[in-house]
Amino acid sequence: MKTYFRQYRPFFIFLFRFFAVYAGLTLIYKLYLKQFDNLLVFEVDDFTAALANQVQYVLGLLNYKCSLMVHDNQASIKLFLEDQYVARIVEGCNALSVMILFAAFVVAFTGKWIRTFVFIILGCVIIHLLNILRIVLLSIALLNYPEQENLLHGVVFPLFIYGVVFGLWVVWVNKYSNYASGTAH
């Protein structure tokens, strides 16, 4: 048994790092969300609200009439495009859970700490900017093709955001991690 642990030590270290970072960041995120957890008032967390405002700003730049309204009976923000209700932005839309997954993977495939930190920060900024673009494009698509909501929201746009994350992981592992330079133990 000891031989197996020695033989697969890099794999076990990878798993430990991944799950430790993932669990730690998820716990911090859940504590953050707990501030907004109120059974009497449906309050949207600050990051999701900021995301909705950024989406509204970009849609305005694209000459769309966009307005936002806090939902009356759920923690979400209604998005109106050209005076039509097209979507609601909920906590799950903010991509923070995707950023947590991204960061855990990058840390698990370790690299130099400063490089790891910078890559995680830049990667999260890229994910956030592309998430704004994803919601903008999804809103426009839902305005024009509301009957395609399941395909657009359930398949096309998740592929978009997870495809970007996968691409960033490939870049990290092949260019910047210790595995890329052959220095992993």
C-alpha positions in Angstrom: 0.0 0.0 0.0 2.9 2.4 0.8 4.3 1.8 -2.6 1.0 3.0 -4.2 1.0 6.1 -2.2 4.6 6.8 -3.1 4.0 6.0 -6.8 0.8 8.2 -7.0 2.0 10.9 -4.6 1.8 13.7 -7.2 -1.8 12.7 -7.9 -2.7 12.7 -4.2 -1.0 16.1 -3.7 -3.0 17.5 -6.7 -6.3 16.2 -5.2 -5.4 17.5 -1.7 -4.6 21.0 -3.1 -7.6 21.1 -5.3 -10.1 20.1 -2.7 -8.5 22.2 0.0 -8.6 25.4 -2.1 -12.0 24.6 -3.5 -13.5 23.9 0.0 -11.8 26.9 1.5 -12.9 29.4 -1.2 -16.4 27.9 -1.3 -16.7 28.3 2.5 -15.7 32.0 2.2 -18.2 32.4 -0.6 -21.0 30.8 1.4 -20.2 33.1 4.3 -20.3 36.1 2.0 -23.7 35.0 0.6 -25.0 34.4 4.2 -25.0 38.1 4.7 -27.8 38.4 2.1 -29.8 35.4 3.3 -32.9 36.7 4.7 -36.3 35.0 4.6 -38.2 38.2 4.9 -36.4 40.3 2.3 -35.2 39.0 -1.0 -31.8 40.6 -1.3 -29.4 40.2 -4.2 -25.7 40.0 -3.2 -23.5 43.0 -4.1 -21.4 41.2 -6.7 -24.5 40.0 -8.6 -26.0 43.5 -8.4 -22.7 45.0 -9.8 -22.7 42.4 -12.6 -26.3 43.4 -13.5 -25.3 47.0 -13.7 -22.2 46.2 -15.8 -24.5 44.2 -18.2 -26.9 47.1 -18.4 -24.0 49.5 -19.2 -22.7 47.3 -22.0 -26.1 46.9 -23.5 -26.5 50.7 -23.4 -23.2 51.0 -25.3 -24.7 48.7 -27.9 -27.7 51.1 -28.2 -30.2 48.8 -26.5 -32.7 50.2 -24.1 -32.0 48.3 -20.9 -33.5 48.6 -17.5 -33.2 46.6 -14.3 -35.6 45.9 -11.5 -35.2 44.0 -8.3 -37.5 41.0 -8.3 -40.4 41.2 -5.7 -40.3 37.6 -4.4 -36.9 36.2 -5.1 -33.3 37.2 -4.8 -32.8 38.2 -8.5 -32.7 41.2 -10.8 -35.1 41.4 -13.7 -33.5 42.5 -17.0 -35.7 44.3 -19.5 -34.5 44.9 -23.0 -36.4 47.2 -25.3 -39.2 47.2 -22.7 -39.4 43.4 -22.7 -38.6 41.2 -19.8 -36.0 38.8 -21.2 -34.0 37.5 -18.2 -33.4 37.5 -14.5 -29.9 37.7 -13.1 -29.4 35.5 -10.0 -26.5 34.7 -7.8 -25.6 31.7 -10.1 -25.1 34.1 -13.0 -22.2 35.9 -11.4 -19.6 33.2 -12.3 -18.0 33.4 -8.8 -18.4 29.6 -8.4 -16.7 29.2 -11.8 -13.8 31.4 -10.6 -13.5 29.3 -7.5 -13.2 26.1 -9.6 -10.7 27.9 -11.9 -8.5 29.0 -8.9 -8.6 25.6 -7.2 -7.4 23.9 -10.4 -4.6 26.4 -11.0 -3.4 26.0 -7.4 -3.6 22.2 -7.7 -1.3 22.3 -10.7 1.1 24.4 -8.8 3.5 26.9 -10.2 5.6 29.7 -8.6 3.4 31.4 -6.1 3.6 34.9 -7.6 2.9 33.6 -11.0 0.0 31.5 -9.7 -1.5 34.5 -7.9 -1.2 36.7 -10.9 -2.6 34.1 -13.3 -5.6 33.5 -10.9 -6.3 37.3 -10.7 -6.0 37.8 -14.5 -8.0 34.6 -15.2 -10.8 35.8 -12.9 -10.8 39.2 -14.6 -11.1 37.5 -18.0 -13.8 35.1 -16.7 -15.7 38.1 -15.3 -15.4 40.2 -18.5 -16.5 37.3 -20.7 -19.3 36.5 -18.3 -20.6 40.0 -18.8 -20.4 39.5 -22.6 -22.1 36.1 -22.2 -25.1 37.7 -20.4 -25.2 40.6 -22.9 -25.3 38.2 -25.8 -27.7 35.9 -24.1 -30.1 38.8 -23.4 -30.0 39.9 -27.0 -30.5 36.4 -28.2 -33.5 35.9 -25.8 -35.0 39.2 -27.1 -34.9 37.9 -30.6 -35.3 34.2 -30.1 -37.3 33.6 -26.8 -38.4 30.2 -28.0 -34.7 29.1 -27.9 -34.2 29.9 -24.2 -33.5 26.3 -23.1 -30.8 25.8 -25.8 -29.2 29.2 -25.4 -29.2 29.3 -21.6 -28.8 25.6 -20.9 -26.2 24.6 -23.6 -24.7 27.4 -25.8 -23.7 29.9 -23.1 -22.5 27.4 -20.5 -20.2 26.0 -23.2 -19.0 29.5 -23.8 -17.9 30.2 -20.2 -16.6 26.7 -19.4 -14.8 26.6 -22.8 -12.9 29.8 -21.7 -12.1 28.3 -18.3 -10.8 25.1 -20.0 -8.7 27.1 -22.3 -7.2 29.1 -19.4 -6.4 25.8 -17.6 -4.7 24.4 -20.7 -2.6 27.6 -21.0 -1.7 27.4 -17.2 -0.7 23.7 -17.3 1.3 23.9 -20.6 3.0 27.3 -20.1 3.2 28.4 -16.5 2.8 25.5 -14.0 5.7 23.5 -12.7 4.5 20.6 -14.9 5.1 22.7 -18.0 8.7 23.3 -16.9 9.2 19.7 -15.8 10.0 20.8 -12.2 7.0 19.0 -10.5 7.9 16.5 -7.9 
